[in-house]
Amino acid sequence: MTLDAVLSRIDEDLPQATDRLIQLLKIQSISTDPAYKAECDRAADWLVEDLRSLGVDAGKRATPGHPMVVGHHGGEGRHLMFYGHYDVQPVDPLNLWDRDPFDPQIEDTPNGKVIRGRGASDDKGQLMTFVEACRAWKAVHGTLPGHLTFFFEGEEESGSPSLVPFLKENADELRADVALICDTGLFGDDTPAIVTMLRGLLGEELTITGPSKDLHSGLYGGPSINPVRVLSRIIAGLHDDTGRITVPGFYDGVPELPGQLRSQWDNLNFDHSAFLGGVGLSTPAGEQDRTPLEMLWSRPTCEVNGIWGGYQGDGFKTVLPAQAHAKISFRLVGTQDPHEIRKNFRKMVEDQLPPDCSVEWKAHGASPASQMSIENPAFDLARHALSPEWPKPAAYIGGGGSIPIAGYFKSILDTDSMLIGFAKADDQIHSPNEKYDLSSFHRGIRSWARVLDALTR
Amino acid sequence: MTLDAVLSRIDEDLPQATDRLIQLLKIQSISTDPAYKAECDRAADWLVEDLRSLGVDAGKRATPGHPMVVGHHGGEGRHLMFYGHYDVQPVDPLNLWDRDPFDPQIEDTPNGKVIRGRGASDDKGQLMTFVEACRAWKAVHGTLPGHLTFFFEGEEESGSPSLVPFLKENADELRADVALICDTGLFGDDTPAIVTMLRGLLGEELTITGPSKDLHSGLYGGPSINPVRVLSRIIAGLHDDTGRITVPGFYDGVPELPGQLRSQWDNLNFDHSAFLGGVGLSTPAGEQDRTPLEMLWSRPTCEVNGIWGGYQGDGFKTVLPAQAHAKISFRLVGTQDPHEIRKNFRKMVEDQLPPDCSVEWKAHGASPASQMSIENPAFDLARHALSPEWPKPAAYIGGGGSIPIAGYFKSILDTDSMLIGFAKADDQIHSPNEKYDLSSFHRGIRSWARVLDALTR
């Protein structure tokens, strides 16, 4: 079995693979801070050189920001494009780190060995799982499998300003049959996961104005409208008593969960008590007739992310505020149309305004949900290939947040994405003491070998 | 007619009275700023000397803060105690003044002559209306009328910290049949007013906590409770659709307006369109079945004075906040019991909390409403005495805000207060360019001569 040979090679080479990752982690490629521009460049160079050592036709491609790394390996069959990012988050507050974030090491912990350092999990460690799988493949077979494109970005942690223009300019070169994105996590510690749905996001900010200036609540309280009360009524009316959102037409395009996914999700035995208990909660607070996983992954939400108005300092001030403000966002699923919802939401609010009140709006982004085409046979091939590597079989899961890259690959390249990653919930990404379990790294490499085998056969 | 002689004397002496007020205004008696302590002392000395020139047995009385000025004139009949305050507000921002606030002058304006300077209206000008009425009386009659006590405070603009202890220690000395407080305004420009009801104030601050920390609204939104939404629902439920407050037992002790007051208030022809129009409003927003004057003076309110939670900065942050905060106050009337209302309000909120939410409270003061005993015949005597001096007859009015002094006189001295003042709405008290109309000063002095005559007969 050629796959077995590749897996054995991965096992033997793990110490060297770890050393290579540590080399990459030592490069201080913080993308948001212009002081680290040269380090970002150096990380890109390092990756170009490493890909070339695998026989990949790789190069650094300039952008107005940090460079892209693009590499090709021609071949037959399904065209796979692999995406990761080589930039990392800033490291402050530095005093909360137990070690130099850019002097990474293997550490023994009660839960096993971990690689500790900035970017160990997000995303250099994850990116290298794929590269190391390719390296082992080449060592055994003398060449890489199938038709591969490597695409590494250096601006993911700073909003990816160059990504969309780059994708548009190079669409023909980057288009593939399926994109493999390694920037997500396991489900629990034992279940490999393919994210097949990501919620979209619509952000709105509103300011309700009543009186022309702040008033004294003794001199004006009674006949004068209070915009904080008006705003509170509007927010209170955004959900009915069963937790459903009341914006007209809001549920247009919200699909019921397909039976196949429902049974997979049920099999996950999601421990919502532990999930909520971790943040001091116990009772699922969303739509009454939905499971907690549905609430998180396949149902839309409406949240108040911020509210303010009147006096917020120490003590008391009997002000009747002239204005009240809120930032409100909607997580979207299925084919919900953010622009239609924005329109209906605004109209709903405006229709509720009492006399003497006006509202001003600020739009804060509107991205639809991503739903992967799991009818693409690559999905089930990958899922079945992943399962033998882990204690529990692989599952299609959802993601409550938004990962825009999958949407861009679909809309600009017409390429479906599979999000497969091996991070754990306690990896402390974006925080001090980031780590990647050595087992995540090792099994991650082996997982990609299995997926490569299945998808390039 | 002896009153006519006194009024004539007032007219003749007006230039000298104005000069004396200007002398007093030049003393920089800002009570909140320790740098002006000696100036406060100087103002008290000035008043002691001026009272002594009227034959009053006056003295400066030390307190832990600024001194009180107390003076007595023995005599027969109704014992009248006159209250005013010699301290003034700070003057910043100084650059918004058109003149030195402590170099007051008479200015010609399109609306007539005004005395411009800090304290001209609040309260040195008003305080001196009474003193000047006494001076004219003494000039004509050789002595002051009746039994008078003068009581001037120097800490009114800094929360009167020494007042209650001083009243308690000197209750027997200060107790009178009626207190005359000159620190309020006319109703409109032409109607002298006696304030007979002042609303009380109950302040509450609450913090609702849901999750143990701020959450990512993508990763937790759906099953996780949002305390801003909980708070909004609570606030939205504090009023019913007719504007009535829903706290259980809230209207216990809210009296209907006596017929005598209702007809007086109707006669005031309160222009609520102009009142609300001045702050950009048009529609009375309080209880649906009440007149705007009732909403302001004789009906209780519940207002949100401040609200905050989550992200309030520029842009957007998809946080699901751990906490939401509000400052909420109630204006109270009649015999509403602030402590009972606090208890019922807290219970009502706590009963509405969904699972996983808790509430913390901060109490911010609880003072009941003041209702003067207008059955005391001094009230109608004063009202009838005031009327001939002004274009329109005097009226009993209410006050939406709280003036604690009247409550202290009642509770500590068992003395009813009559609040009679001649300030106008555009006097800019507490603001740059404070002024007192020369007509307010002149007619105010004449008004007190008439009231003194009526009450000491």
Interface residues (C-beta under 8 A of the other chain):
Chain A: R199 L201 G203 E205 G210 P211 S212 K213 L215 H216 S217 G218 L219 Y220 G221 G222 P223 S224 I225 N226 V228 R229 L231 S232 R233 I235 A236 G237 L238 H239 H272 F275 L276 V279 G280 L281 S282 T283 P284 A285 G286 P292 E294 M295 L296 R299 T301 E303 V304 N305 G306 I307 W308 G309 G310 Y311 Q312 G315 F316 K317 T318 V319 L320 P321 A324 H325 K327 S329 R331 P354 P355 D356 H364 G365 G399 G400 G401 S402
Chain B: R199 L201 G203 E205 G210 P211 S212 K213 L215 H216 S217 G218 L219 Y220 G221 G222 P223 S224 I225 N226 V228 R229 L231 S232 R233 I235 A236 G237 L238 H239 H272 F275 L276 V279 G280 L281 S282 T283 P284 A285 G286 P292 E294 M295 L296 R299 T301 E303 V304 N305 G306 I307 W308 G309 G310 Y311 Q312 G315 F316 K317 T318 V319 L320 P321 A324 H325 K327 S329 R331 P354 P355 D356 H364 G365 G399 G400 G401 S402
